Amino acid sequence: MSADRLIKLELSKLNVHLPQRRLSLKEALLSAKPQVVTRDGGVHKFKREELEFLAGLLPEADRDKLQLPILIALEPKLGRGTARISGEAEVKVVSRVLEKEPAAGELLIYRPEVAILRRKLPTTTQYLFLW
Amino acid sequence: MAMAIAVYPTRMELLKLRQRVGLAQRGHDLLKEKVDALVIEFFEVVRRIQEARAKALEQLSAAHRALLMCFAIMGTLETKQASKEAKRELQVEISTRHIMGIAVPTVEVGEVERNALMRGYSLRMTSSVLDEASREFERALKLLIGLAELEGSAFAIARELERTKRRVNALEYILIPRLKEALKFIVMKLDEIERENFSRLKRIKAMLEERE
């Protein structure tokens, strides 16, 4: 296989762990088995204690706005180790988890914060690779 | 030094090479981001393994202490006899979850601790210290199952980390330098052709002026 095809293959596999359809926090809380189907056909399960932790951070009206998993977008053009969180409810939750100033619509976080976020929300966050 | 790729010094080849360098650079940057993310995951799992191992070892030593008490109070032969009578079937569900496309094991286990009646040995012939030792071992078993899940995850992440790092290094130290070398060669060759044309034109112009 040529090097170019190998790179393209690697790039095409980077986001296969992402869900085909995201689930709102409200739907996840109501579901008996809170889970999503990933692009490669696998199943990604959410831990109920994490869902309850997230529900505690958001007012009830915002629970259907929070889409799960929360995507931590890694984009090389932002600089190495910088990640972007998009979405109003997602930014609100992540700001509260990281105890940061809430931003409007979009939040940039850095590698140590990504580590903290992944430690606190291992199943309800996922990496998204953008280029 | 990276060995250059054999290319024809044409403008078409130059355009193709620029695209290839762009793709390789993009692949390299993204895979490097993936390596960073995998390192975060790996260290998190290692941290959890350390905690889980410490807890499991502590629980195991408590269990062994309880067993020694049991040997001392009930007697070695009686304890061994009771252990042979005890029966256990544990329902363990092993599935996988995905971290960045890596399948890591997830072990779901039902209640490991049981009451004395369910263990299978005779309550009339045994002491309560045996119940205590059994309970401690059951707690240790639950912790060991959790530890096995974490260690499986660490192995899977480490394997993927090694594979991705190898790809990043191949791009960084072999492919991209070779492509850049080839690109430089074509640019230099095209510049040289342009300079040759320029001097040829000047020479023709001078010859034409001389003839007039």
Interface residues (C-beta under 8 A of the other chain):
Chain A: A3 D4 I7 K8 E10 L11 K13 L14 V16 H17 T38 D40 G42 V43 H44 K45 L74 P76 R80 G81 R111 V114 A115 R118 R119 P122 T123 Y127 F129 W131
Chain B: R20 L23 A24 R26 G27 D29 L30 L31 K32 E33 K34 D36 A37 I40 E41 F43 E44 S95 T96 R97 H98 I99 M100 G101 A103 T106 R167 L171 L175
